[in-house]
Amino acid sequence: MNATRLESIVARFREARIAVIGDLMLDVYIWGKAERISPEAPVPVIQVKKKSCCLGGAANVMRNVATMGGRVTPFGVIGNDDDGRTVKTLFDDYAIATDTLSVEPTRRTTKKQRVIASSQQLLRVDFEDTTNVLDSIRQKITDEVIDLIEHDMIDAVIFEDYGKGVLNEIMLERIVAVATRKQIITALDPKPGHLAPVKNLSVIKPNRVEAYAMVGAFCRANDNLPIEQNYELKAVAAKLLAEWAPQYLLISLSGEGMALFSKDTTPVVIPTRAREVFDVSGAGDTVTAAFTLALTVGASPEAAAEIANHAAGIVVGHVGTATVSAEELVKCF
């Protein structure tokens, strides 16, 4: 794909209306220097320089859709706490309306706190509740998304599953059934072992380890053979296509780029575009957002995968969970 074609596709991102449903998170970063070892225990002492917060989990997909130009309607659950209020404030920074978010007063907002010293992550501390959200909240989310689909108010739905209690098979099956009838794109970024197969999604986007786990297989650390010779990966993809029956299966392959599979076609391999990798946190979120946006505005699956791969190559060059803008996508191609 040449730069002119890329620019044409990305320019149409502003026409895309995407609903994103999933587990919202607050990513907190403690930045500092580690220059000595604690006398209390054999651990580094971090001299803190600053603290920053950004949207994570499904919320990172939402902000990636927004920064690439799309219009996003967010669905997820936060607690009635300071972290939940911070999440809403951060949504405001991206001009994302928060009236569709649900608040469960007895639930903690999911927070992942990372300690970074000289660009190296030393520690992550998770604050979260992983029990199912209230049935009434799931019902409310499902009904509201279906209403948007029925009234032609969205062009695609992204399901972001981190196994924190928001999504279940019933929600996906109901929404996917209506979306399929209305020819609305549906995409799932899965959490292995959390959901039973839900058929007829437009695309499923696991990474390689997740894809193997979804079929109960073990992914070897050195499993980086070319797709033509990687019979194990192709067998995993074939099983996922059979069990889930999506139109497309996009598997991220880390340093090897990504591979696009569909039934009865030859896999398409897109080599990595990353120039230098500092942090892969959230790269999968960027891939899901970019691929869905591109499909929504009429790009071919192959072109959408190339754009998504390019977007991922940009964000891994940053430390921390990052986003990519439409201008960066075009400028850095």
TORKOL-4160 file (C-alpha; in steps of 0.2 Angstrom, whole numbers, padded with zeros to 4 digits, m for minus):
333
<pt num="1" X="0000" Y="0000" Z="0000"/>
<pt num="2" X="0007" Y="0017" Z="m0005"/>
<pt num="3" X="0006" Y="0033" Z="0005"/>
<pt num="4" X="m0008" Y="0040" Z="m0005"/>
<pt num="5" X="m0019" Y="0025" Z="m0002"/>
<pt num="6" X="m0015" Y="0026" Z="0017"/>
<pt num="7" X="m0019" Y="0044" Z="0018"/>
<pt num="8" X="m0035" Y="0041" Z="0009"/>
<pt num="9" X="m0041" Y="0028" Z="0021"/>
<pt num="10" X="m0035" Y="0037" Z="0037"/>
<pt num="11" X="m0044" Y="0053" Z="0031"/>
<pt num="12" X="m0060" Y="0043" Z="0032"/>
<pt num="13" X="m0057" Y="0038" Z="0050"/>
<pt num="14" X="m0067" Y="0053" Z="0055"/>
<pt num="15" X="m0083" Y="0046" Z="0048"/>
<pt num="16" X="m0082" Y="0030" Z="0058"/>
<pt num="17" X="m0093" Y="0028" Z="0073"/>
<pt num="18" X="m0087" Y="0014" Z="0085"/>
<pt num="19" X="m0095" Y="0007" Z="0101"/>
<pt num="20" X="m0082" Y="0000" Z="0113"/>
<pt num="21" X="m0087" Y="m0012" Z="0127"/>
<pt num="22" X="m0076" Y="m0019" Z="0140"/>
<pt num="23" X="m0065" Y="m0018" Z="0155"/>
<pt num="24" X="m0060" Y="0000" Z="0159"/>
<pt num="25" X="m0043" Y="0003" Z="0168"/>
<pt num="26" X="m0033" Y="0017" Z="0175"/>
<pt num="27" X="m0015" Y="0015" Z="0171"/>
<pt num="28" X="m0004" Y="0024" Z="0183"/>
<pt num="29" X="0015" Y="0027" Z="0181"/>
<pt num="30" X="0028" Y="0031" Z="0195"/>
<pt num="31" X="0043" Y="0038" Z="0186"/>
<pt num="32" X="0060" Y="0039" Z="0195"/>
<pt num="33" X="0078" Y="0034" Z="0196"/>
<pt num="34" X="0085" Y="0019" Z="0205"/>
<pt num="35" X="0103" Y="0023" Z="0211"/>
<pt num="36" X="0105" Y="0012" Z="0227"/>
<pt num="37" X="0098" Y="m0004" Z="0235"/>
<pt num="38" X="0087" Y="m0003" Z="0250"/>
<pt num="39" X="0096" Y="m0007" Z="0267"/>
<pt num="40" X="0079" Y="m0015" Z="0272"/>
<pt num="41" X="0078" Y="m0028" Z="0258"/>
<pt num="42" X="0088" Y="m0032" Z="0242"/>
<pt num="43" X="0077" Y="m0021" Z="0231"/>
<pt num="44" X="0080" Y="m0004" Z="0223"/>
<pt num="45" X="0076" Y="0012" Z="0230"/>
<pt num="46" X="0066" Y="0023" Z="0218"/>
<pt num="47" X="0068" Y="0042" Z="0219"/>
<pt num="48" X="0052" Y="0047" Z="0212"/>
<pt num="49" X="0052" Y="0062" Z="0200"/>
<pt num="50" X="0034" Y="0062" Z="0194"/>
<pt num="51" X="0018" Y="0052" Z="0193"/>
<pt num="52" X="0006" Y="0051" Z="0177"/>
<pt num="53" X="m0010" Y="0043" Z="0173"/>
<pt num="54" X="m0018" Y="0037" Z="0157"/>
<pt num="55" X="m0033" Y="0026" Z="0151"/>
<pt num="56" X="m0029" Y="0008" Z="0150"/>
<pt num="57" X="m0038" Y="m0008" Z="0145"/>
<pt num="58" X="m0054" Y="m0006" Z="0135"/>
<pt num="59" X="m0052" Y="0013" Z="0139"/>
<pt num="60" X="m0035" Y="0013" Z="0129"/>
<pt num="61" X="m0044" Y="0006" Z="0114"/>
<pt num="62" X="m0057" Y="0020" Z="0116"/>
<pt num="63" X="m0044" Y="0033" Z="0116"/>
<pt num="64" X="m0034" Y="0026" Z="0102"/>
<pt num="65" X="m0050" Y="0026" Z="0091"/>
<pt num="66" X="m0052" Y="0045" Z="0096"/>
<pt num="67" X="m0034" Y="0050" Z="0093"/>
<pt num="68" X="m0035" Y="0042" Z="0076"/>
<pt num="69" X="m0050" Y="0052" Z="0072"/>
<pt num="70" X="m0065" Y="0040" Z="0075"/>
<pt num="71" X="m0080" Y="0044" Z="0085"/>
<pt num="72" X="m0081" Y="0032" Z="0100"/>
<pt num="73" X="m0096" Y="0028" Z="0112"/>
<pt num="74" X="m0088" Y="0020" Z="0128"/>
<pt num="75" X="m0097" Y="0006" Z="0138"/>
<pt num="76" X="m0089" Y="m0001" Z="0154"/>
<pt num="77" X="m0090" Y="0000" Z="0173"/>
<pt num="78" X="m0080" Y="0011" Z="0185"/>
<pt num="79" X="m0082" Y="0012" Z="0204"/>
<pt num="80" X="m0088" Y="0027" Z="0214"/>
<pt num="81" X="m0071" Y="0031" Z="0219"/>
<pt num="82" X="m0057" Y="0044" Z="0215"/>
<pt num="83" X="m0049" Y="0032" Z="0202"/>
<pt num="84" X="m0066" Y="0031" Z="0193"/>
<pt num="85" X="m0067" Y="0050" Z="0193"/>
<pt num="86" X="m0050" Y="0051" Z="0186"/>
<pt num="87" X="m0055" Y="0039" Z="0172"/>
<pt num="88" X="m0070" Y="0051" Z="0168"/>
<pt num="89" X="m0058" Y="0066" Z="0168"/>
<pt num="90" X="m0046" Y="0058" Z="0156"/>
<pt num="91" X="m0060" Y="0053" Z="0144"/>
<pt num="92" X="m0064" Y="0072" Z="0144"/>
<pt num="93" X="m0047" Y="0075" Z="0138"/>
<pt num="94" X="m0050" Y="0065" Z="0122"/>
<pt num="95" X="m0068" Y="0073" Z="0120"/>
<pt num="96" X="m0076" Y="0056" Z="0124"/>
<pt num="97" X="m0093" Y="0058" Z="0132"/>
<pt num="98" X="m0095" Y="0048" Z="0148"/>
<pt num="99" X="m0114" Y="0047" Z="0150"/>
<pt num="100" X="m0114" Y="0029" Z="0143"/>
<pt num="101" X="m0102" Y="0023" Z="0157"/>
<pt num="102" X="m0109" Y="0013" Z="0172"/>
<pt num="103" X="m0105" Y="0016" Z="0190"/>
<pt num="104" X="m0106" Y="0001" Z="0202"/>
<pt num="105" X="m0104" Y="0009" Z="0219"/>
<pt num="106" X="m0097" Y="m0006" Z="0228"/>
<pt num="107" X="m0084" Y="m0010" Z="0215"/>
<pt num="108" X="m0066" Y="m0003" Z="0214"/>
<pt num="109" X="m0061" Y="0005" Z="0198"/>
<pt num="110" X="m0047" Y="m0006" Z="0190"/>
<pt num="111" X="m0030" Y="0002" Z="0192"/>
<pt num="112" X="m0013" Y="m0004" Z="0187"/>
<pt num="113" X="0001" Y="0005" Z="0195"/>
<pt num="114" X="0019" Y="0003" Z="0187"/>
<pt num="115" X="0035" Y="0009" Z="0194"/>
<pt num="116" X="0047" Y="0015" Z="0180"/>
<pt num="117" X="0066" Y="0018" Z="0182"/>
<pt num="118" X="0076" Y="0024" Z="0168"/>
<pt num="119" X="0064" Y="0018" Z="0155"/>
<pt num="120" X="0064" Y="0001" Z="0164"/>
<pt num="121" X="0048" Y="m0006" Z="0172"/>
<pt num="122" X="0052" Y="m0013" Z="0189"/>
<pt num="123" X="0036" Y="m0017" Z="0197"/>
<pt num="124" X="0017" Y="m0017" Z="0193"/>
<pt num="125" X="0004" Y="m0017" Z="0207"/>
<pt num="126" X="m0014" Y="m0021" Z="0202"/>
<pt num="127" X="m0030" Y="m0014" Z="0212"/>
<pt num="128" X="m0045" Y="m0023" Z="0205"/>
<pt num="129" X="m0061" Y="m0033" Z="0207"/>
<pt num="130" X="m0063" Y="m0047" Z="0195"/>
<pt num="131" X="m0081" Y="m0054" Z="0200"/>
<pt num="132" X="m0095" Y="m0052" Z="0187"/>
<pt num="133" X="m0103" Y="m0034" Z="0187"/>
<pt num="134" X="m0121" Y="m0033" Z="0191"/>
<pt num="135" X="m0133" Y="m0042" Z="0179"/>
<pt num="136" X="m0143" Y="m0026" Z="0178"/>
<pt num="137" X="m0128" Y="m0017" Z="0172"/>
<pt num="138" X="m0124" Y="m0030" Z="0159"/>
<pt num="139" X="m0142" Y="m0029" Z="0153"/>
<pt num="140" X="m0141" Y="m0010" Z="0152"/>
<pt num="141" X="m0126" Y="m0010" Z="0142"/>
<pt num="142" X="m0132" Y="m0024" Z="0130"/>
<pt num="143" X="m0149" Y="m0015" Z="0127"/>
<pt num="144" X="m0140" Y="0002" Z="0124"/>
<pt num="145" X="m0128" Y="m0005" Z="0111"/>
<pt num="146" X="m0142" Y="m0015" Z="0102"/>
<pt num="147" X="m0152" Y="0001" Z="0102"/>
<pt num="148" X="m0138" Y="0011" Z="0094"/>
<pt num="149" X="m0136" Y="m0003" Z="0081"/>
<pt num="150" X="m0155" Y="m0004" Z="0077"/>
<pt num="151" X="m0155" Y="0015" Z="0074"/>
<pt num="152" X="m0140" Y="0015" Z="0063"/>
<pt num="153" X="m0130" Y="0026" Z="0075"/>
<pt num="154" X="m0114" Y="0016" Z="0075"/>
<pt num="155" X="m0104" Y="0007" Z="0062"/>
<pt num="156" X="m0094" Y="m0006" Z="0072"/>
<pt num="157" X="m0093" Y="m0013" Z="0089"/>
<pt num="158" X="m0077" Y="m0018" Z="0098"/>
<pt num="159" X="m0077" Y="m0030" Z="0113"/>
<pt num="160" X="m0062" Y="m0029" Z="0124"/>
<pt num="161" X="m0061" Y="m0043" Z="0136"/>
<pt num="162" X="m0048" Y="m0043" Z="0150"/>
<pt num="163" X="m0058" Y="m0055" Z="0161"/>
<pt num="164" X="m0063" Y="m0042" Z="0174"/>
<pt num="165" X="m0081" Y="m0046" Z="0174"/>
<pt num="166" X="m0090" Y="m0035" Z="0161"/>
<pt num="167" X="m0092" Y="m0046" Z="0146"/>
<pt num="168" X="m0100" Y="m0063" Z="0145"/>
<pt num="169" X="m0106" Y="m0074" Z="0130"/>
<pt num="170" X="m0124" Y="m0069" Z="0132"/>
<pt num="171" X="m0120" Y="m0051" Z="0129"/>
<pt num="172" X="m0109" Y="m0055" Z="0114"/>
<pt num="173" X="m0121" Y="m0067" Z="0106"/>
<pt num="174" X="m0136" Y="m0054" Z="0108"/>
<pt num="175" X="m0126" Y="m0040" Z="0101"/>
<pt num="176" X="m0117" Y="m0050" Z="0087"/>
<pt num="177" X="m0134" Y="m0057" Z="0081"/>
<pt num="178" X="m0141" Y="m0039" Z="0079"/>
<pt num="179" X="m0125" Y="m0032" Z="0072"/>
<pt num="180" X="m0123" Y="m0047" Z="0059"/>
<pt num="181" X="m0141" Y="m0043" Z="0053"/>
<pt num="182" X="m0137" Y="m0025" Z="0051"/>
<pt num="183" X="m0120" Y="m0028" Z="0043"/>
<pt num="184" X="m0111" Y="m0020" Z="0057"/>
<pt num="185" X="m0093" Y="m0024" Z="0060"/>
<pt num="186" X="m0089" Y="m0033" Z="0077"/>
<pt num="187" X="m0072" Y="m0036" Z="0084"/>
<pt num="188" X="m0066" Y="m0046" Z="0099"/>
<pt num="189" X="m0049" Y="m0044" Z="0108"/>
<pt num="190" X="m0051" Y="m0060" Z="0119"/>
<pt num="191" X="m0045" Y="m0066" Z="0136"/>
<pt num="192" X="m0041" Y="m0084" Z="0134"/>
<pt num="193" X="m0052" Y="m0096" Z="0144"/>
<pt num="194" X="m0064" Y="m0082" Z="0149"/>
<pt num="195" X="m0077" Y="m0084" Z="0135"/>
<pt num="196" X="m0084" Y="m0099" Z="0127"/>
<pt num="197" X="m0084" Y="m0097" Z="0107"/>
<pt num="198" X="m0095" Y="m0084" Z="0101"/>
<pt num="199" X="m0098" Y="m0087" Z="0082"/>
<pt num="200" X="m0100" Y="m0074" Z="0068"/>
<pt num="201" X="m0089" Y="m0060" Z="0074"/>
<pt num="202" X="m0081" Y="m0050" Z="0060"/>
<pt num="203" X="m0063" Y="m0052" Z="0067"/>
<pt num="204" X="m0055" Y="m0060" Z="0082"/>
<pt num="205" X="m0038" Y="m0052" Z="0087"/>
<pt num="206" X="m0027" Y="m0062" Z="0099"/>
<pt num="207" X="m0008" Y="m0062" Z="0100"/>
<pt num="208" X="0001" Y="m0078" Z="0097"/>
<pt num="209" X="0001" Y="m0084" Z="0115"/>
<pt num="210" X="m0017" Y="m0080" Z="0117"/>
<pt num="211" X="m0021" Y="m0089" Z="0101"/>
<pt num="212" X="m0013" Y="m0105" Z="0107"/>
<pt num="213" X="m0021" Y="m0103" Z="0124"/>
<pt num="214" X="m0038" Y="m0102" Z="0117"/>
<pt num="215" X="m0037" Y="m0119" Z="0109"/>
<pt num="216" X="m0028" Y="m0127" Z="0124"/>
<pt num="217" X="m0011" Y="m0128" Z="0116"/>
<pt num="218" X="0006" Y="m0123" Z="0122"/>
<pt num="219" X="0016" Y="m0109" Z="0113"/>
<pt num="220" X="0034" Y="m0112" Z="0112"/>
<pt num="221" X="0045" Y="m0097" Z="0116"/>
<pt num="222" X="0055" Y="m0099" Z="0100"/>
<pt num="223" X="0039" Y="m0101" Z="0089"/>
<pt num="224" X="0045" Y="m0089" Z="0076"/>
<pt num="225" X="0045" Y="m0099" Z="0060"/>
<pt num="226" X="0039" Y="m0091" Z="0044"/>
<pt num="227" X="0021" Y="m0094" Z="0042"/>
<pt num="228" X="0023" Y="m0106" Z="0027"/>
<pt num="229" X="0033" Y="m0118" Z="0038"/>
<pt num="230" X="0024" Y="m0115" Z="0055"/>
<pt num="231" X="0012" Y="m0129" Z="0054"/>
<pt num="232" X="0008" Y="m0127" Z="0073"/>
<pt num="233" X="0002" Y="m0109" Z="0071"/>
<pt num="234" X="m0008" Y="m0113" Z="0055"/>
<pt num="235" X="m0016" Y="m0128" Z="0065"/>
<pt num="236" X="m0021" Y="m0116" Z="0079"/>
<pt num="237" X="m0028" Y="m0103" Z="0067"/>
<pt num="238" X="m0038" Y="m0117" Z="0058"/>
<pt num="239" X="m0045" Y="m0123" Z="0075"/>
<pt num="240" X="m0050" Y="m0105" Z="0080"/>
<pt num="241" X="m0058" Y="m0102" Z="0063"/>
<pt num="242" X="m0068" Y="m0118" Z="0065"/>
<pt num="243" X="m0073" Y="m0115" Z="0083"/>
<pt num="244" X="m0077" Y="m0096" Z="0083"/>
<pt num="245" X="m0082" Y="m0094" Z="0064"/>
<pt num="246" X="m0076" Y="m0076" Z="0062"/>
<pt num="247" X="m0074" Y="m0069" Z="0045"/>
<pt num="248" X="m0056" Y="m0064" Z="0049"/>
<pt num="249" X="m0043" Y="m0070" Z="0062"/>
<pt num="250" X="m0029" Y="m0057" Z="0065"/>
<pt num="251" X="m0014" Y="m0064" Z="0076"/>
<pt num="252" X="m0001" Y="m0052" Z="0082"/>
<pt num="253" X="0016" Y="m0061" Z="0081"/>
<pt num="254" X="0027" Y="m0048" Z="0091"/>
<pt num="255" X="0043" Y="m0045" Z="0082"/>
<pt num="256" X="0037" Y="m0055" Z="0067"/>
<pt num="257" X="0023" Y="m0043" Z="0064"/>
<pt num="258" X="0006" Y="m0051" Z="0062"/>
<pt num="259" X="m0004" Y="m0064" Z="0051"/>
<pt num="260" X="m0021" Y="m0062" Z="0044"/>
<pt num="261" X="m0031" Y="m0079" Z="0042"/>
<pt num="262" X="m0048" Y="m0082" Z="0035"/>
<pt num="263" X="m0057" Y="m0098" Z="0030"/>
<pt num="264" X="m0051" Y="m0106" Z="0014"/>
<pt num="265" X="m0038" Y="m0093" Z="0010"/>
<pt num="266" X="m0019" Y="m0092" Z="0011"/>
<pt num="267" X="m0013" Y="m0082" Z="0027"/>
<pt num="268" X="m0007" Y="m0065" Z="0024"/>
<pt num="269" X="0009" Y="m0060" Z="0034"/>
<pt num="270" X="0013" Y="m0042" Z="0038"/>
<pt num="271" X="0031" Y="m0039" Z="0043"/>
<pt num="272" X="0034" Y="m0028" Z="0059"/>
<pt num="273" X="0035" Y="m0010" Z="0056"/>
<pt num="274" X="0043" Y="m0006" Z="0073"/>
<pt num="275" X="0059" Y="0004" Z="0072"/>
<pt num="276" X="0064" Y="0003" Z="0091"/>
<pt num="277" X="0054" Y="m0006" Z="0104"/>
<pt num="278" X="0053" Y="0002" Z="0122"/>
<pt num="279" X="0037" Y="m0004" Z="0128"/>
<pt num="280" X="0023" Y="m0016" Z="0121"/>
<pt num="281" X="0010" Y="m0011" Z="0134"/>
<pt num="282" X="m0006" Y="m0007" Z="0125"/>
<pt num="283" X="0000" Y="m0011" Z="0107"/>
<pt num="284" X="m0013" Y="m0024" Z="0105"/>
<pt num="285" X="m0026" Y="m0011" Z="0109"/>
<pt num="286" X="m0019" Y="0000" Z="0096"/>
<pt num="287" X="m0020" Y="m0014" Z="0083"/>
<pt num="288" X="m0038" Y="m0018" Z="0087"/>
<pt num="289" X="m0043" Y="0000" Z="0086"/>
<pt num="290" X="m0034" Y="0004" Z="0069"/>
<pt num="291" X="m0039" Y="m0013" Z="0061"/>
<pt num="292" X="m0058" Y="m0010" Z="0065"/>
<pt num="293" X="m0057" Y="0008" Z="0060"/>
<pt num="294" X="m0049" Y="0004" Z="0043"/>
<pt num="295" X="m0062" Y="m0010" Z="0040"/>
<pt num="296" X="m0076" Y="0002" Z="0045"/>
<pt num="297" X="m0072" Y="0014" Z="0032"/>
<pt num="298" X="m0070" Y="0001" Z="0018"/>
<pt num="299" X="m0052" Y="m0004" Z="0018"/>
<pt num="300" X="m0048" Y="m0022" Z="0013"/>
<pt num="301" X="m0044" Y="m0034" Z="0027"/>
<pt num="302" X="m0026" Y="m0034" Z="0021"/>
<pt num="303" X="m0024" Y="m0015" Z="0020"/>
<pt num="304" X="m0033" Y="m0014" Z="0037"/>
<pt num="305" X="m0020" Y="m0026" Z="0044"/>
<pt num="306" X="m0006" Y="m0016" Z="0037"/>
<pt num="307" X="m0012" Y="0000" Z="0044"/>
<pt num="308" X="m0014" Y="m0008" Z="0061"/>
<pt num="309" X="0003" Y="m0016" Z="0060"/>
<pt num="310" X="0010" Y="0002" Z="0056"/>
<pt num="311" X="0001" Y="0009" Z="0071"/>
<pt num="312" X="0008" Y="m0004" Z="0083"/>
<pt num="313" X="0025" Y="0000" Z="0076"/>
<pt num="314" X="0023" Y="0018" Z="0082"/>
<pt num="315" X="0016" Y="0015" Z="0099"/>
<pt num="316" X="0029" Y="0002" Z="0105"/>
<pt num="317" X="0042" Y="0016" Z="0102"/>
<pt num="318" X="0035" Y="0025" Z="0117"/>
<pt num="319" X="0037" Y="0020" Z="0136"/>
<pt num="320" X="0020" Y="0017" Z="0144"/>
<pt num="321" X="0003" Y="0014" Z="0137"/>
<pt num="322" X="0002" Y="0026" Z="0121"/>
<pt num="323" X="m0009" Y="0031" Z="0107"/>
<pt num="324" X="m0006" Y="0035" Z="0089"/>
<pt num="325" X="m0014" Y="0050" Z="0079"/>
<pt num="326" X="m0020" Y="0050" Z="0061"/>
<pt num="327" X="m0006" Y="0063" Z="0057"/>
<pt num="328" X="0007" Y="0051" Z="0064"/>
<pt num="329" X="0001" Y="0036" Z="0054"/>
<pt num="330" X="0002" Y="0046" Z="0038"/>
<pt num="331" X="0018" Y="0055" Z="0042"/>
<pt num="332" X="0028" Y="0040" Z="0048"/>
<pt num="333" X="0022" Y="0028" Z="0034"/>
